[in-house]
Amino acid sequence: MQENLKTIILGSGPAGLTAALYAARANLQPVVLAGMTPGGQLMQTTEVENFPGFVEGILGPELMTNMIKQAERFGAKILQETAVSVDFSKKPFSVKTEKAEYLAETVIVAMGAEANWLNLTNEQRLRGHGVSACATCDGFFFKGKEVVVIGGGDSAMEEAIFLSKFANKVTVMHRREEFRASKIMLERAKHHPKISFVTNIEVLDVLGAEKVEGLSLKNAVTGEASEFKTDGLFLAIGHTPTTKIVAGQIELDKKGYIVVRDNTHTNIEGVFVAGDINDPRYRQAITAAGMGSMAALDVEKYLAAQE
């Protein structure tokens, strides 16, 4: 059993680590349960060019390693432990990992959201080498190239339209004939000169040794196999917020994202939220970091009021 902490932070992406930095500088001695791979999803990306302050860009793992060191410099404790259960029914709050139980006056939930993947053999191997789930993060690297977007909803149309600013050709592939996208978004994409559509198609695998070179496909109606040459594959089949351990204790919306009541406050007094676990819209490192600072400032104000 640990001593009663002032604040504990669940998650070590840009939201969690920025919250840790601000909380540490406020002398709250935060403990971050970072999971087994501290740094969140940016640890699996290559070049990050849209985080302010890095003129030439920075590698995702380098950015997150710097964030960890910066938070630790001011006294944050980063633990390679994963929260497996929480109890927000009474104070102090309890958070359990595989190794220990931690008690805290406040909790910042910043465990992010995971992009949904197709679970193909080569998908994760080529992630960051032509496979992506974020057009706004990686679209710039496909100037003058040809890319494929997988999905049938509004997010797929938005990704395709965004990618058309850089790519010479964008092909939207969907496993069904009908699209879930709103009529206005679908029409906008269909009338774009750079965007074409392939329906009733299943992606069997990604082709390429060092980078994406094509896709192995199957027609969902006829079963006919084929290959499609492309330079990039963008997945736009949704995200799943990492809310499993807090479900039933914190108010979630119908998609499973944490509901914010006031600024970064959840419906549980003393429990705060930051980053993609609350944000299905922007999902950027910079917006997550901004919300992390807000959560830490809200925690500081809350604790001061309790005293």
C-alpha positions in Angstrom: 0.0 0.0 0.0 1.4 3.4 -1.0 1.1 6.6 0.8 -1.7 9.0 0.0 -0.6 10.8 -3.2 -1.8 14.3 -4.2 -2.4 13.2 -7.8 -1.9 10.2 -9.9 -1.9 10.3 -13.7 -3.1 7.4 -15.8 -1.3 7.4 -19.2 2.0 8.7 -20.6 1.2 10.3 -24.0 1.4 14.0 -24.6 -1.7 14.6 -22.3 -0.4 12.6 -19.3 3.2 13.8 -19.5 2.2 17.5 -19.9 -0.1 17.1 -16.9 2.8 15.5 -15.0 5.1 18.5 -15.9 2.6 21.1 -14.7 1.6 19.1 -11.6 5.3 18.6 -10.7 6.1 22.3 -11.1 3.1 23.0 -8.8 4.9 20.7 -6.2 2.1 18.1 -6.4 4.7 15.3 -6.7 2.6 13.4 -9.3 3.0 9.7 -10.0 2.4 8.7 -13.7 1.4 5.1 -14.4 2.9 5.0 -17.8 2.2 1.4 -18.9 4.9 -0.9 -20.2 5.9 1.4 -23.1 5.9 5.0 -21.7 5.2 7.7 -24.3 1.9 6.6 -25.8 1.1 6.3 -29.6 3.8 8.7 -30.6 6.4 6.1 -29.7 5.3 4.2 -32.8 5.5 7.2 -35.2 8.4 8.4 -37.2 8.7 12.1 -38.0 6.5 14.6 -36.1 6.4 17.9 -38.0 3.4 19.6 -36.6 4.5 20.0 -32.9 5.4 23.6 -32.3 9.0 24.5 -31.7 10.7 21.9 -33.9 11.6 23.6 -37.1 13.0 20.5 -38.8 10.5 18.1 -37.1 11.4 15.5 -34.5 11.1 11.8 -34.2 8.0 10.7 -32.2 10.1 8.6 -29.7 12.6 11.4 -29.2 9.8 13.9 -28.5 8.2 11.6 -25.9 11.5 10.8 -24.3 12.2 14.5 -23.9 8.7 15.0 -22.4 9.4 12.2 -19.9 12.8 13.7 -18.9 11.3 17.2 -18.6 8.5 15.9 -16.2 11.1 13.9 -14.2 13.3 17.0 -13.9 10.7 18.7 -11.8 9.9 15.7 -9.7 7.3 13.6 -11.5 7.7 9.9 -10.9 7.2 7.9 -14.1 6.4 4.2 -13.3 6.3 1.5 -16.0 3.1 0.0 -14.6 -0.3 -0.3 -16.1 -3.5 0.5 -14.2 -5.7 -2.6 -14.1 -8.5 -1.4 -11.9 -9.7 1.8 -10.2 -12.1 2.6 -7.4 -13.6 6.1 -7.5 -16.5 5.4 -5.1 -14.7 6.8 -2.1 -11.7 9.0 -1.2 -8.8 8.6 -1.3 -9.2 7.1 -4.8 -7.6 3.7 -5.3 -5.7 2.7 -8.5 -4.3 -0.8 -8.7 -1.6 -2.1 -11.1 -0.2 -5.6 -11.4 2.4 -4.6 -8.8 0.8 -2.3 -6.3 -2.2 -0.3 -5.1 -1.9 3.5 -5.1 -4.1 5.9 -3.1 -4.6 9.5 -4.3 -6.7 12.6 -3.6 -7.1 13.3 -7.3 -6.7 11.3 -10.6 -6.1 12.6 -14.1 -7.3 10.0 -16.6 -5.2 10.4 -19.8 -5.0 6.9 -21.3 -5.8 8.1 -24.9 -7.6 6.3 -27.7 -6.4 3.6 -30.0 -7.0 3.7 -33.7 -8.9 0.7 -35.0 -6.7 -1.5 -37.3 -7.5 -4.2 -39.8 -5.1 -6.6 -38.0 -3.3 -7.6 -41.3 0.0 -9.5 -41.3 2.1 -6.6 -42.4 0.0 -3.7 -41.1 1.9 -2.9 -37.9 5.3 -3.8 -39.5 4.8 -1.0 -42.0 3.2 1.4 -39.6 5.2 4.7 -40.0 6.5 3.4 -43.4 3.4 4.1 -45.4 0.7 2.8 -43.1 -1.0 5.4 -40.9 -4.2 6.1 -39.1 -3.8 9.9 -39.1 -3.9 11.9 -42.3 -3.3 15.3 -40.5 -0.2 13.8 -38.9 1.3 12.1 -42.0 -0.4 13.5 -45.1 2.5 15.8 -45.8 4.9 12.9 -46.5 2.8 11.8 -49.5 3.2 14.8 -51.7 2.9 13.8 -55.3 2.1 10.1 -54.4 -0.9 7.8 -54.6 -2.6 6.7 -51.4 -5.6 4.5 -50.3 -8.1 5.4 -47.5 -10.0 2.5 -45.9 -13.4 3.3 -44.5 -17.0 4.3 -45.3 -17.8 7.0 -42.7 -17.4 10.8 -42.5 -13.9 10.4 -41.1 -12.8 8.4 -44.2 -14.2 11.2 -46.4 -12.5 13.9 -44.3 -9.2 12.0 -44.5 -9.5 11.6 -48.3 -10.3 15.2 -48.9 -7.4 16.3 -46.6 -5.0 13.9 -48.3 -6.0 15.3 -51.7 -4.0 18.4 -50.8 -0.8 16.4 -51.0 -1.4 13.2 -53.0 -1.9 13.0 -56.7 -4.5 10.4 -56.3 -6.6 9.2 -53.4 -8.6 5.9 -53.6 -11.3 5.3 -51.0 -11.9 1.6 -50.5 -14.9 0.3 -48.6 -16.0 -3.3 -48.0 -19.6 -2.6 -48.7 -21.5 -0.9 -51.5 -23.3 1.6 -49.2 -21.4 4.3 -47.2 -22.2 5.4 -43.7 -20.9 8.9 -44.4 -23.3 11.8 -44.4 -24.7 12.8 -47.8 -22.8 16.1 -47.9 -19.4 14.6 -47.0 -19.9 11.7 -49.5 -20.9 14.1 -52.3 -18.0 16.4 -51.6 -15.5 13.5 -51.8 -17.2 12.0 -54.9 -17.0 15.3 -56.8 -13.3 15.8 -56.0 -11.2 15.3 -59.1 -8.4 13.5 -57.2 -10.6 11.1 -55.3 -11.9 7.8 -56.7 -13.9 5.0 -55.0 -13.7 1.2 -54.9 -16.5 -0.6 -53.1 -17.2 -4.2 -52.1 -13.5 -4.7 -51.5 -11.6 -6.3 -48.6 -7.9 -5.7 -47.9 -6.1 -9.0 -47.3 -2.7 -7.5 -46.6 -0.2 -4.7 -47.2 2.6 -5.4 -49.7 6.1 -4.1 -49.5 9.4 -5.0 -47.8 10.7 -1.6 -46.4 7.7 0.6 -47.2 4.1 0.3 -48.6 4.2 -0.7 -52.3 0.6 -2.0 -52.7 -2.3 -3.9 -51.3 -3.6 -7.5 -51.6 -7.3 -7.3 -52.2 -10.4 -9.6 -52.5 -13.7 -8.7 -54.1 -16.3 -9.1 -51.3 -19.0 -10.2 -53.9 -17.1 -12.4 -56.4 -14.2 -13.5 -54.1 -11.7 -12.5 -56.9 -8.2 -11.7 -55.7 -6.2 -8.8 -57.0 -3.3 -6.4 -56.2 -3.4 -2.6 -56.1 -0.4 -0.4 -56.4 -0.2 2.4 -53.8 2.4 4.4 -51.8 0.4 4.7 -48.7 -2.5 3.2 -46.7 -4.6 5.3 -44.3 -7.0 3.6 -41.9 -10.2 5.6 -41.2 -12.3 2.9 -39.4 -12.7 4.7 -36.1 -10.9 4.9 -32.8 -11.6 3.1 -29.5 -11.1 5.2 -26.3 -9.1 3.3 -23.6 -11.9 3.6 -21.0 -12.3 -0.1 -20.1 -11.0 0.2 -16.5 -13.1 3.4 -15.7 -16.3 2.2 -17.4 -19.1 2.1 -14.9 -17.4 4.6 -12.6 -17.1 7.7 -14.9 -19.8 9.0 -17.2 -19.0 8.0 -20.8 -20.8 9.1 -24.0 -22.3 6.6 -26.4 -19.0 6.1 -28.2 -17.2 5.4 -24.9 -15.4 8.7 -24.5 -15.2 10.3 -21.1 -17.8 13.1 -20.7 -16.4 16.5 -19.4 -18.7 18.4 -17.0 -16.7 21.5 -16.5 -13.3 22.3 -18.1 -11.5 19.0 -17.4 -13.7 17.8 -14.5 -15.5 14.5 -14.9 -18.8 13.7 -13.0 -16.6 12.4 -10.1 -15.3 15.2 -8.0 -11.5 14.9 -7.9 -11.3 12.9 -11.1 -10.1 14.9 -14.2 -9.6 14.0 -17.8 -7.1 15.0 -20.6 -6.4 14.1 -24.2 -7.8 11.7 -26.8 -9.8 9.7 -24.2 -12.1 12.7 -24.2 -11.5 13.9 -27.8 -12.9 12.0 -30.8 -12.5 15.1 -33.0 -9.0 16.5 -33.1 -6.8 13.7 -31.8 -3.5 15.7 -32.1 -0.5 15.6 -29.8 -0.7 19.4 -29.3 -4.4 19.4 -28.3 -3.7 16.5 -25.9 -0.8 18.3 -24.4 -2.9 21.5 -24.0 -5.6 19.6 -22.2 -3.0 17.9 -20.0 -1.9 21.4 -18.8 -5.5 22.3 -18.2 -6.1 19.2 -16.1 -3.1 19.8 -14.0 -4.1 23.4 -13.4 -7.6 22.3 -12.5 -6.2 19.7 -10.0 -4.0 22.3 -8.4 -7.0 24.6 -8.0 -9.2 21.8 -6.7 -6.6 20.7 -4.1 -6.1 24.3 -2.9 -9.8 24.6 -2.4 -9.9 21.4 -0.4 -7.2 22.7 1.9 
